[in-house]
Amino acid sequence: MSEETKQPTGEEVEEAQTVSEQETAEAAAPEETPEKTEKKAKKKKEKGYTFTREQVEQMELAAKQLESVKDQFVRLTAEYENYRKRTAKEKDSLYQDARADTIREFLAVYDNLERACAAEGDDDSPHKKGLIMIFHQYQEILKKLGVEEIQAQGQPFDPEAMNAVMHVDDENLGENVVAQVFQAGFRLGDKVVRHAIVQVAN
């Protein structure tokens, strides 16, 4: 009998049927998606943790210590900020005091220039004109430095900015009004560099 006409045996038929059943079962079974596999893995990983009483007490103690350290840190930060502001204020105050002291020393020159300009003499004289120009220049320098003259003439007497050395009876002026300024006073910002020396009407 030739190979072409050879009939399959019973064993071969059973094998062919088993292979085809397996193929249909594999085709019918739904493929597992990556999400499902991840969920399965998570379920395997998720486990409940149990702690002993000692471990719970240690955790509570650690939480209290952390809160205490946090509170100390906040307090220390606030203290440092206050210290920084205080030292900056003190530094600025020292600088302003040094400026005021320096300006006070130069005010004697201002007084002499003012007297020289007010002195009687020929107003067309080149010397007098030169003095007046220097005096105006000096006033501009003081203004640039933030120094202002205290306006006292005809103003109510202010003990914070003026020193009264004389009193005068004047019906034309109200009570405690400055009648005359003997020496100009100066202010640097809110700080009085030199008090004005004045005469006050009763």
Secondary structure, 3 states (H helix, E strand, C coil): CCCCCCCCCHHHHHHHHHHHHHHHHHHHCCCCCHHHHHHHHHHHHCCCCCCCHHHHHHHHHHHHHHHHHHHHHHHHHHHHHHHHHHHHHHHHHHHHHHHHHHHHHHHHHHHHHHHHHHCCCCCCCHHHHHHHHHHHHHHHHHHHCCEEECCCCCCECCCCCEEEEEEECCCCCCCCEEEEEEECCEEECCEEEECEEEEEEC
